[in-house]
Amino acid sequence: MLAQRISSINTVSSICERTGADIDEIAKAIGLDSRLGSKFLKAGLGFGGSCFKKDILSLVYLAQSLNLEEVAEYWMQVITINEFQRNRFVKRVVSNLHGTLIGKKISILGYAFKKDTSDTRESPAVEVVKSLLADNPSEIAIFDPRCNPEDVKDEIKRLFATTGLKLLKPDGPIEGTPPTSLHPTLPLTSYSLQRLLRSLLRLQRRPHPHRMGPIPVPAFPAQRIRLPQIRHCAKTRVRCCKTDSQPYSI
């Protein structure tokens, strides 16, 4: 039921994008209904983790085994919408970068399937990385405050082992360390932008052979799937999104 709720609000977000409506305002209005409540109404990349998809597929299998094809199709649509939302996000990113990622650098903030964990099983970020790679960017830098960079690299090697492609630096585009230059950035996990930026600033101050340069601009909040306004934060001397809501995945 929680996965269904997430896919439902994401379908509304796609309508909002086409019509110019604000999905956050609509979600807030829906949440004011005491019969529904406000939880799990944050539009974003959809659900991840090892449980939701597995449980839904088990329900689909049970319905099919009982010859309830309509029921099976209904629950399968929850997963279909989840995948549709991720693909729509990637298409929006490519569209806003003049239709191609060739020769461009992308940063990803957040790699686990939810905040405060290093668990990347069925993470939306993993699928986004796969889709971005199809457009041949020159670099994808990945940072998550709870994920070990070496673990991220090992997982990427495992996921793409059958392809024979060399995806990790220096032979490929993927860098499992914090970004080192100013380029478009995708916050993909539900950390607040302020927390991610604080983590990056701590890395800046820490002596390290890969000392970071300027903090990249978070240009594509996943919950809106459109370019936000950018403002300059004088206190931290970094640039961040002018938005009240945060990207959401569970």
N, C-alpha and C positions, 0 to 999 in steps of 0.2 A: 504493500500500500504506500510506503514511503517513496519507493522508486516511481510508482505511478504518479504520485503527487509532483515529483521533480520533473518528470517528462511532461506533465500537464502544463506547468507554469512555463516550461521552455517552449511549448507550442504557442503559447500566448505571446512570448517574447518575439517569436518570428513574425507574428502578425503586427506587433508594435513597431518592429523595425520597418516594415513596409508602409505603415500608416503614419509614422512619426510620433506615436504615443509613447509615454514613459512607462516602461514595464515596472519600475520600482513603485510608481504611484498606484498602478493597478494592483500589484501584489499587496501593497499596504491596504488598499480598499478591501480586497478579498479577505485579508487577515483580520479585519475588523468584525467580520461575521463570526459570532461566537461558536457557530456550528462547525467552522472550518479552522479557525486559529491562524496564526502567522508563521508557524514553523514549516520548514522545508518549502518555502515559497520564494526562494532566492534564485532567480534565473541565472544560468551559467553554462558550464560545459557539460553538466549532467552528473550522474552518479558514477562512482568508481568503487574500487575495493573488491575483495574476493567473494562477498556474500550476495549482494543484490542480484547481479546477473545470474549467478549460479542458482539462486533460489527461484528466480523467475523462469529459467529454463527448465527447472524441475517441475514447476507448475504447468508449464506448456506441455512437457512430456506426459504428465499425469492426465491432462485434459485430452490429449491425442489418444492415449491408451484407452480412454473411456468413450472414444468417438465423439468428443465434444470439440469439433474443429473450430467452430465460431469462438468458443472460449479460448482455445489455444491461440488463435489468430489475434484476439484482443490483447492478451498478455504479451504476445510477441511484439506487438506494436510499441509497447513500453520500451523495449530494447532498441527497436528500429528508430524511434524518436531520439533516443539517447545518442545513437550513432549519427543521426541526421544533424543534431545540434553541434557536434564536434566538427563535422565536415563543413557545416555552414560557417562556423567560426574561422576555420582555416581559409575558406574561400574569401571571407571578408577581409582577412589579413592580407592575402595576396592582392585582392582588388585595391586596397588602400596603399599598396606599395607598387602601384602602376602596373599591376597585372602579372608581375613576375618576381621571383626571389633570386634569380640567377645573379651571382656576383654580390649578393647582399648578406649582411650579418644580422642575425636575430638572437636576442637573449630571451631565455625562459626563466622566470622566477617562480619556483615551486614545482617539484617533480613528484612528490608523494601523492597518494590519492586523497588525502585530507591533511589539514594542518596538524602539527604536533605529533607527527609520526614519520618513521622512515620507511613505512610499508608502501611499496610502489605497485603492488599487484592490481591489475586492471585499472591503473591510474589513467585518467583522461589525458594527462600530459604525455604519457607514452604514445598514445594514439595520435596526438597532435604532432609530436616529433616525427612519427612515421609519415604523416601526411605532408608535413613541411619538407621532408627530405625528397619527396617526389618532384619538387620544383627546383631542386639543385641549388640551394643557398650556398654561399661560400663558407659560412660559419654559423653554427648554432651553439651558443654558450648556455649552459644549464647551471642554475644555482638553487639549492634548497637548504635552509638553515639546519634542517634535521637529517639530511641525507649525506652520507659520506661520498665525496666525489669519486673515490675508487670503486665504491659499490655501484654508483651510477654507470661508470664506464664498463664494469663487468656485466651489468645487466644489458647494456646496449650491445655488447659483443655477443651475449647469449641470444638476444632477440633476433639479431640479424646474422647469426652464424651460418644459416643455410643459404644466404644470398651470395656469400663470397665477397661482399663489398667491404672495403676498408673505410669505415665511417669515423674513426677516432683520429684526432690530431696526432702526428703531423700529416698523415696520409689522407684523412677525411675531414668533413666539415664540423664534426661534433667535438666540443670542448667541455669536459666535465668539471670545469672550474669557473669561478665568477667571471662575468664579462669584464673586459679591460678597456672598452671604448664606448663612446656614445652612439647607440643605434637602437632601432625599435625593439621594445621589450614586451613580452606577454606574461602577465601575472596569471598563473594557471591553478594555483591552490588557494585556499580560503584564508591565508594569512592577510592581515591588513597590510596595505602598501607601506604604512609607517614602520611596521615591524620589519618588513623585508629590507627597507632602506637602512634602518638602524643596524641590521646584521651586516649589510654591505659596508656601512661606514666603519664598523668595528674591524672588518677585514682590511679596510684601507689603512687604518692606524696600526695594524699588526705587521711587524717586519716579516716579509715573505718574499721568496725569489720571484713570485708572480704578482708583484705589487700592482694593485688595481689603478686604473686611471679614473676618468670621470664616471659618475653613476649614470647608467643609461635611462632614457625617458620611458616610463611605463605607458606605452602608447595605445595598447589594446586591452582594456579591462574586459575580462571574459563575460561578465554579467550583462554588458550592454552590447557588445559586438559592434561597436562603432567608435570612431576616434573621439576622445574627450577633449575638452579644453586643457591646455597645459599652463601651469603657473609656476613662478619661480619662488622657491622657499629660501628666503634670505638667511635664516638662522642656520640651516644645515648646508647651504650652498649646493643643493641638489635640486633637480627638477622632478616634479611629481604631478599626478593627475588631480585635476579639480573635480572630484566626485565624492559623494558621501557614502555610496554603497561600495561593497567589496566583491571580488570574484568569489564564486561559491561552488564547491564540490564537496561530497561527503565521503 
